[in-house]
């Protein structure tokens, strides 16, 4: 045994099991890993000046230090996950350290009550169907251009709600516990949605506590996309070749302003329906990715620029949605805010295609020249079906995270409650009149 202490270049392996060392003492007194039995030639205490192999001892000290560091890191992890003030910092460090690959599972519960009593984890489809479905937005969501309109909305200045619009398709395809409340309205802007809050005309006021799904397509009118197209088209292409792209600077300012508008709209919707899945749609590409040639007065470069404008605007909408949903999930709240990418929904069937799913330019009477009508560059019934397919997939697949609904909400909801909320608290058709007053015969907008 002494030879092990004398030849540091070839140390003899020490058995892990003390009972395996026969003839060196009791099994209860294992051979020290420093090189020999306690007090023997291989014992190298700090004050003894050596004798044992320095290489293995250094490695053991390094291993013990690594273990100690690991324990400190584990302790820090436990503390961070259980102390809300530092959780976000840890998650950020984790995402940075893994190159942006963040944990997909739900965050650990702060308390046992939060996991078992307050929220109910739900699959994407059931999280969308337990209540009413409220459809909000502008002409791309109302179905303007898709035909078969609700007569009450098909008039100058009306909302032009179509039976072929994607909200109608979704409402018929899925079995909601409640019903569809279809209030998207042509020409509406995000700022209109905010300005009309508190009035019977408000779209946002249609959203109530037992709304399980909201679809929202808004922003095109805030950007002024129809006037932009009109400016691009109604011009002399040879004399005013740059008039289209010269709108760039003004459009960037409008996109900046809409980011704040969208955040406010989503905040108002979330305040009214904190358990709802809110699906925010982008806008489809109007022209082929590689235009084959002129479209009326629009050059190939004009069409490419208009496509890029739509794409950049969609990216602004998407980023705004992700930011709001990050606050929802990070704050351990229920519901969600999700982006639905429809940019390529009309791929191969853009406005210049032989079989287009978009309405082209509406021609005026003889002598009037080109007239960019309200329904120009809006999806047809088939285009709305394609957009509905993107919404359907989002409902089924959900966001890349866990979805929760308040347990209290689910326990209280029933068909009568859902019906009573349909249309919102300010719907003139549903708001009861004071006793003795004449019945309100006004139609819902």
Number of C-alpha atoms within 10 A of each C-alpha: 13 13 14 20 23 16 14 16 10 11 16 13 9 16 12 11 10 17 15 12 16 9 7 15 13 12 14 8 13 20 21 13 18 21 28 22 18 16 9 13 18 24 21 21 13 7 6 9 8 14 19 24 21 13 11 15 15 11 11 14 11 12 12 12 12 12 12 12 12 12 12 12 12 12 12 13 15 11 13 17 20 15 12 12 10 13 17 15 13 15 17 12 14 15 14 12 11 10 9 11 10 14 12 9 9 14 14 10 13 13 9 10 10 12 13 12 11 15 21 18 16 13 14 19 18 16 24 28 21 23 29 29 29 29 29 26 27 26 28 31 29 30 31 30 26 27 17 16 20 13 11 13 17 16 11 8 10 14 24 29 31 26 17 23 31 29 32 22 18 20 18 12 11 13 12 20 18 23 20 22 22 24 24 28 26 23 22 20 23 23 17 15 22 18 11 14 16 13 14 19 18 20 27 24 22 25 30 24 20 26 30 27 27 24 25 24 23 30 27 24 17 19 23 13 16 18 12 17 17 16 15 25 22 15 16 11 16 8 8 10 16 12 17 23 17 11 13 14 9 10 19 15 11 16 20 13 13 24 17 12 20 22 17 16 18 19 14 18 22 24 13 17 21 24 28 31 30 28 23 23 27 25 22 24 23 27 26 20 15 10 17 12 12 13 17 13 16 20 19 17 15 23 23 17 16 22 19 14 18 20 17 14 24 24 15 17 24 18 14 20 24 15 12 19 21 14 13 17 19 14 11 16 17 23 25 29 24 22 24 24 19 20 18 18 22 23 18 16 20 26 23 21 15 9 10 18 27 27 21 21 20 14 13 12 9 7 6 8 10 18 15 20 15 16 23 19 22 23 30 23 23 18 26 29 22 20 28 22 17 17 24 19 12 18 24 14 12 20 18 9 13 18 24 24 24 17 16 12 18 15 8 9 16 15 12 9 13 19 14 12 20 23 26 21 17 18 21 19 16 16 14 12 12 8 7 6 8 8 11 12 8 9 10 15 16
